[in-house]
Amino acid sequence: SSSSPTFCAGGTVTLTATSNVGNYLWTGGATTSTIIASTTQTAIVTSTNACGSVQATLIINVIPLPTVTLSPSSINICVGGSAIALALTNTPVTYFWSTGASTSTVSLNTAGIYSVTVSNTCGSAIGTVTVTIGTVPTINVITTSSVLCRKFRFCVVE
């Protein structure tokens, strides 16, 4: 009986084959009855003698530890505006934002540092995005007096 082993990145699984003829050939070239696998792969073991051969196949699945990158990592919005932050991950995860949201995106409209924790069965990772509120531009015009002299030799003070 065989199953498809699944485990977290950084772990290993030991595969042991039994055959009534006692010889083994694994994908990768090993000729022992037992191998240790640490990567996602399809492991095939063959046992052969003069009367025939038989194969067993196992699909090994390694679940990656989650990582997260925020896009963008910083946001500058105008007063009254909002922006969307996206959590990019390397594997299926659950999301928990400091805002309470549980999706890969969140709409932000207040200045601050926001975090998202992404988790799977193997672990979690945290990312942050900083939101700043831009100021509305203002302009001041300063007037000063000037003296304009016309070609008729009189001057006007403005």
C-alpha positions in Angstrom: 0.0 0.0 0.0 1.3 3.4 -0.8 0.1 7.0 -0.3 1.2 10.4 -1.5 3.2 11.9 1.4 2.9 15.6 2.0 5.2 17.5 4.4 6.5 21.0 5.1 9.6 22.5 3.4 12.7 21.6 5.4 11.4 18.2 6.3 12.0 14.8 4.8 10.1 11.6 4.2 11.5 8.1 4.2 10.3 5.8 1.5 10.8 2.1 2.0 10.0 -0.5 -0.7 9.6 -4.2 -0.2 9.9 -6.8 -3.0 10.0 -10.6 -3.0 13.1 -10.5 -5.3 15.0 -8.0 -3.2 16.3 -5.6 -5.8 15.4 -2.0 -6.3 16.0 0.8 -8.7 14.7 4.3 -7.7 14.4 7.3 -10.0 17.6 9.1 -9.3 19.6 5.9 -9.3 19.4 4.6 -5.7 19.4 0.8 -5.4 18.6 0.4 -1.7 15.1 -0.5 -0.4 14.9 2.9 1.4 15.5 6.4 0.2 14.9 9.8 1.9 13.2 12.5 -0.1 13.1 16.2 0.7 11.7 17.8 -2.5 8.5 17.6 -4.5 8.9 14.8 -6.9 7.4 11.7 -8.5 9.4 8.8 -7.0 9.3 5.6 -8.9 10.9 2.3 -7.7 11.3 -0.7 -9.9 12.0 -4.3 -8.9 13.1 -6.6 -11.7 14.2 -10.3 -12.2 14.4 -12.7 -15.1 10.6 -13.2 -14.9 9.6 -9.6 -15.1 9.5 -6.2 -13.4 7.1 -4.2 -11.3 6.9 -0.5 -10.5 5.5 1.6 -7.7 5.0 5.3 -8.0 4.6 7.9 -5.2 4.0 11.6 -5.7 5.8 13.5 -3.0 4.4 17.0 -2.2 6.4 19.5 -0.2 4.4 22.5 1.1 6.5 25.7 1.0 6.8 27.9 4.0 4.8 31.0 3.2 6.4 34.3 2.2 4.7 37.6 1.6 5.5 40.8 -0.3 3.3 43.8 -0.2 2.6 45.7 -3.4 3.1 48.5 -3.1 5.1 48.6 0.1 4.3 52.2 0.7 1.4 54.3 -0.4 0.9 58.1 -0.6 -2.8 59.1 -0.9 -4.5 62.4 -1.0 -6.9 63.6 1.7 -10.2 61.7 1.1 -8.6 59.2 -1.2 -7.9 55.5 -0.8 -5.6 52.9 -2.3 -5.4 49.1 -2.6 -2.6 47.1 -1.1 -2.0 43.5 -2.4 -0.3 40.7 -0.5 1.7 38.5 -2.9 2.5 35.0 -1.7 4.3 32.0 -2.9 1.8 29.4 -1.8 -1.9 29.2 -0.9 -2.4 30.9 2.5 -5.0 32.5 4.7 -4.8 36.2 5.2 -5.2 38.3 8.4 -4.8 42.0 8.0 -4.4 44.4 10.9 -7.6 46.0 9.6 -9.5 42.7 10.1 -9.7 41.9 6.4 -9.1 38.3 5.4 -8.5 38.6 1.6 -5.3 39.2 -0.4 -6.2 42.9 -1.0 -7.2 45.6 1.4 -8.4 49.2 0.7 -6.6 51.7 2.9 -7.6 55.4 3.5 -6.0 56.4 6.7 -2.3 57.1 7.5 -0.5 54.3 9.3 1.5 51.1 9.1 -0.7 48.1 8.3 0.4 44.5 8.5 -0.8 41.3 7.0 -0.1 37.8 8.4 -0.2 35.0 5.9 -0.4 31.4 7.1 -0.5 27.8 5.9 -0.1 24.5 7.7 3.7 25.0 7.7 4.1 28.5 9.2 3.4 32.1 8.7 5.0 35.3 7.5 4.2 39.0 8.1 4.4 41.9 5.7 3.7 45.6 6.2 2.6 48.6 4.1 3.0 52.2 5.1 0.3 54.7 4.2 0.9 58.5 4.3 -1.6 61.2 3.5 -0.4 63.9 1.1 -1.2 67.5 1.8 -3.3 69.6 -0.6 -1.1 72.2 -2.2 -1.5 75.8 -1.2 -0.1 78.9 -2.8 0.5 82.4 -1.6 1.1 85.4 -3.8 3.0 88.3 -2.3 2.6 91.7 -3.9 5.2 94.4 -3.6 5.0 98.0 -4.8 6.8 98.9 -8.0 7.4 102.2 -9.8 6.7 102.3 -13.5 8.1 105.2 -15.4 6.4 105.9 -18.7 8.0 107.3 -21.7 6.5 110.7 -21.0 8.6 111.1 -17.9 6.1 110.6 -15.2 6.1 107.8 -12.7 3.3 105.8 -11.3 3.6 104.0 -8.0 1.5 100.8 -8.1 
